[in-house]
Amino acid sequence: MVYPPKTLVVGRCSRCGRRLYAFEDRYVCKKMNYVFCDVCARKLQYRCPDAITPLELV
């Protein structure tokens, strides 16, 4: 029996709930500890919605 390889899921997007993998770009708000995918970060104009601080690329 063949098992599929395990994916390296780091977490989920705080806005849309999409799975974030280790090889993808993700954005973090250091102040509020939110993690966003690249699509949601672009929609938020790379700013944290609560703290109004810029998001950092991880």
Short mmCIF file of the C-alpha atoms (twelve columns), coordinates in Angstrom:
data_MODEL
# 
_entry.id   MODEL 
# 
loop_
_atom_site.group_PDB 
_atom_site.id 
_atom_site.type_symbol 
_atom_site.label_atom_id 
_atom_site.label_alt_id 
_atom_site.label_comp_id 
_atom_site.label_asym_id 
_atom_site.label_seq_id 
_atom_site.Cartn_x 
_atom_site.Cartn_y 
_atom_site.Cartn_z 
_atom_site.pdbx_PDB_model_num 
ATOM 1  C CA . MET A 1  0.000  0.000  0.000  1 
ATOM 2  C CA . VAL A 2  1.299  3.444  -0.929 1 
ATOM 3  C CA . TYR A 3  0.856  6.325  1.458  1 
ATOM 4  C CA . PRO A 4  0.810  9.913  0.181  1 
ATOM 5  C CA . PRO A 5  3.620  12.113 1.509  1 
ATOM 6  C CA . LYS A 6  2.713  14.289 4.470  1 
ATOM 7  C CA . THR A 7  2.427  17.964 3.701  1 
ATOM 8  C CA . LEU A 8  4.184  20.482 5.872  1 
ATOM 9  C CA . VAL A 9  1.240  22.554 7.076  1 
ATOM 10 C CA . VAL A 10 2.451  25.457 9.191  1 
ATOM 11 C CA . GLY A 11 -0.957 26.847 10.135 1 
ATOM 12 C CA . ARG A 12 -4.039 28.549 8.753  1 
ATOM 13 C CA . CYS A 13 -4.770 32.045 7.514  1 
ATOM 14 C CA . SER A 14 -6.423 34.164 10.199 1 
ATOM 15 C CA . ARG A 15 -8.766 35.765 7.666  1 
ATOM 16 C CA . CYS A 16 -9.892 33.045 5.229  1 
ATOM 17 C CA . GLY A 17 -8.793 29.835 6.955  1 
ATOM 18 C CA . ARG A 18 -6.684 28.559 4.065  1 
ATOM 19 C CA . ARG A 19 -3.906 26.098 4.925  1 
ATOM 20 C CA . LEU A 20 -0.434 27.625 4.913  1 
ATOM 21 C CA . TYR A 21 2.388  25.343 3.834  1 
ATOM 22 C CA . ALA A 22 6.087  25.670 4.673  1 
ATOM 23 C CA . PHE A 23 7.118  26.546 1.099  1 
ATOM 24 C CA . GLU A 24 4.538  29.328 0.589  1 
ATOM 25 C CA . ASP A 25 4.825  33.012 1.419  1 
ATOM 26 C CA . ARG A 26 2.950  34.055 4.535  1 
ATOM 27 C CA . TYR A 27 2.625  37.386 6.283  1 
ATOM 28 C CA . VAL A 28 2.675  37.912 10.045 1 
ATOM 29 C CA . CYS A 29 1.509  40.752 12.267 1 
ATOM 30 C CA . LYS A 30 4.047  40.750 15.103 1 
ATOM 31 C CA . LYS A 31 1.874  42.831 17.407 1 
ATOM 32 C CA . MET A 32 -1.359 40.791 17.210 1 
ATOM 33 C CA . ASN A 33 0.174  37.404 16.190 1 
ATOM 34 C CA . TYR A 34 -2.028 37.056 13.090 1 
ATOM 35 C CA . VAL A 35 -0.886 35.021 10.093 1 
ATOM 36 C CA . PHE A 36 -2.222 35.808 6.600  1 
ATOM 37 C CA . CYS A 37 -1.868 34.114 3.217  1 
ATOM 38 C CA . ASP A 38 -0.568 36.118 0.262  1 
ATOM 39 C CA . VAL A 39 -4.056 36.722 -1.171 1 
ATOM 40 C CA . CYS A 40 -5.492 38.098 2.071  1 
ATOM 41 C CA . ALA A 41 -2.382 40.207 2.711  1 
ATOM 42 C CA . ARG A 42 -2.799 41.803 -0.718 1 
ATOM 43 C CA . LYS A 43 -6.492 42.484 -0.017 1 
ATOM 44 C CA . LEU A 44 -5.544 44.096 3.304  1 
ATOM 45 C CA . GLN A 45 -2.884 46.179 1.483  1 
ATOM 46 C CA . TYR A 46 -0.173 44.551 3.635  1 
ATOM 47 C CA . ARG A 47 -1.481 46.137 6.847  1 
ATOM 48 C CA . CYS A 48 -2.768 44.379 9.952  1 
ATOM 49 C CA . PRO A 49 -6.512 45.117 10.295 1 
ATOM 50 C CA . ASP A 50 -6.447 45.557 14.094 1 
ATOM 51 C CA . ALA A 51 -3.111 47.180 14.814 1 
ATOM 52 C CA . ILE A 52 -2.625 49.145 11.553 1 
ATOM 53 C CA . THR A 53 0.998  47.984 11.498 1 
ATOM 54 C CA . PRO A 54 2.709  46.677 8.351  1 
ATOM 55 C CA . LEU A 55 2.752  42.919 7.817  1 
ATOM 56 C CA . GLU A 56 6.106  41.151 7.681  1 
ATOM 57 C CA . LEU A 57 6.929  38.474 5.108  1 
ATOM 58 C CA . VAL A 58 8.012  35.158 6.612  1 
# 
